[in-house]
């Protein structure tokens, strides 16, 4: 990359002619929210303990707080996991007062219910009194909702508004602009594009103008007083473009790529917009390569699988009778699926379709109102109860509790030819549930497979026990609210 003399002079002039931009980046918003949430949750816990001590006639002291400190830590961790599972930190949710209220109330209620479930299992005096958690459930909504309201008011101030120019008005530029409109918080706006195509400079794209050619980026950024530059060019970026981006960065503007911003806003990887940046799709530094994570994940798989199989054993006789009574045929259904590294295994499910649903042997995508599905099968699919026998696959090590759903070999051959990076899904064990399953519907076409791959790649890149727990909690919600299909 060569930085020209003119570019260097522009950098010096801008250094003296404009102030550095004072703004809070999207990632920092989440850090601010979580930090203050943590302080307020701890405050509510201490206040709850104080009120509980008054009610029970205890001496409220530092020693009392210290004796219950493990519970404070545990409840705070539980709160953050439930908050993430309820999307309380998603940018669009945080800027919507109604959505924020719903997310926080669900989180606090979930914390309250979870503690009550544990209360009977923890012997006295190690358990916290029930009235303590009741006081917490009353106090915390006022503190947290008051803080979120204050947060919305503060970041509505013009000094905290964020404005962006998108470099590139092509397919990727249109996509990230629409994504920002749909997912970014209310204080984030796009003012327009820069693009060298003279035809596009006469058009409105996503309702926004093309402000000029790319070489004018530095002067346009100064004129429009933007805080962000979004690079939406998938091919090799010319040196003069990089030079302009460097000057903008030197002046305090936040420079991000389309793929990074899209991923941060949507929790998906924009597979079709990666272009030459192949490394964006591959989990080169993912947690999944970490030995301690793999051991912890396998232990979690075994623990929950043993509990799940015990529960399944209790309800299986009823399910077996219902399946057999609804339509003739076996209770279980076995089907070949592709696992990690392309290994084929037999997946076990409760049968939800009529026998010989594919008489001609031709693999077909499931449809929303599939005539091959039995009446009982619709219920099993909506509750995901048909998936429970796959706990045996988890026990045998062919699957994990959390991961991309395994596909049939015929579909994998088709999809890897049509969708770039599709085989990346095969770098991890398939899962009983996954990030795509809790955020998207059943896959019924190549288009659906592409959308699910965006979620699967995000999971593969960001694997962690916290994300696994969030997915498991969201899966419980799918079961309780019959969102399976």
Secondary structure, DSSP 8 states (H G I E B T S, - for coil): ----HHHHHHHHHHHHHS-------HHHHHHHHHHHHHHHHHHHHHHHHHHHHHHHT----HHHHHHTHHHHHHHHHHHHHHHHHTTTT-HHHHT-HHHHHHHHHHHHHHHHHHHHHHHTTS-TTTS--HHHHHHHHHHHHHHHHHHHHHHHHHTTSGGG-EEEEEE--SHHHHHHHHHHHHHS-TTEEEEEEE-S-TTGGGSEETTEEEEE-GGGHHHHHHHHT-SEEEE---S---HHHHHHHHHHHHTT-EEEEHHHHHHHHHSS--GGG-TT-GGGTS-TT-GGG-HHHHHHHHHHHHHHHHHHHHHHHHHHHHHHHHHHHHSSS-SEEEEEEE-GGG-EEEEEEE--B-TTTTTT-------TT-TTB-HHHHHHHHHTGGGGGGHHHHHTTS-EEES-----HHHHHHHHHHSTTGGGGGGS--EEE-HHHHHS----SHHHHHHHHHHHHHHHHT--HHHHHHHHHHHHHHHHTT---
